[in-house]
Amino acid sequence: MAQANGNIATLTVDIGGSGVKVMVLNEDGTPRTERKRVPTPQPPKTEPIINAIADLAAGQGDFDRISVGFPGVVQNGIIKTAVNLDPDWIDFDLATVLSQKLNKPVRVANDADIQGFGAISGHGVELVITLGTGFGSALFINGKLVPNLEMGHHPFRKGQTYEEQLGRAALDEVGKKKWNSRLEKAIYCLEHLFNYDQLYIGGGNTDEMTINLPPNAKIVPNVNGLLGGIALWRE
């Protein structure tokens, strides 16, 4: 049974531009199963991704509820932006559709927000950025999330946004050395914009980083994008 010994099990889902990942967590946020991943279906439309989540969930054993991280703005379980997926996600009620598909209650949040919940200390001003297909961001003040930040689509330099300068397409286009130079400039700008106490950097492209980080910045593991899902059920 999923609730053996009173422990509610949460299936956490991380939808990304390149991969869909799942894991089941115990009530205290510790992993109950191994992280599983499949490539994001192409084109990344709603139905094939929902089906991919259902297929992954079927191999995770029993669970009681579901948390989903999505790469865009989410309001009350409804997708409002999906720059790195398909336009048919706009105004899609992911929480309701997935709940009906898997017959479990579902909560959905921005993927960088969930990554942040898995990383932060809960003290002071903490900024999270994710370097993946796009550029995600989340800001926390004493553990409280500032909603819908979406720094990735704000102007950064040379008439381009953070995402246009630092997303995966930019890395592939300009190469690692130039991309790292841009990242160094971005960290400088963000520190002076937010005056944060701590910066956390996650996402698959952290493997490409070669710069020396300042003392108040550190790389966090990708699994935080799943581990933070438990926070969506905390009252």
Secondary structure, DSSP 8 states (H G I E B T S, - for coil): -TTGGG---EEEEEE-SSEEEEEEE-TTS-BSS--EEEE--SS--HHHHHHHHHHHHHTS---SEEEEEESS-EETTEE---TTS-GGGTT-BHHHHHHHHHTS-EEEEEHHHHHHHTT--SSSEEEEEEESSSEEEEEEETTEEE----GGGSEEETTEEHHHHHSHHHHHHH-HHHHHHHHHHHHHHHHHHH--SEEEEESGGGGG--S---TTEEE--TTHHHHGGGGGG--
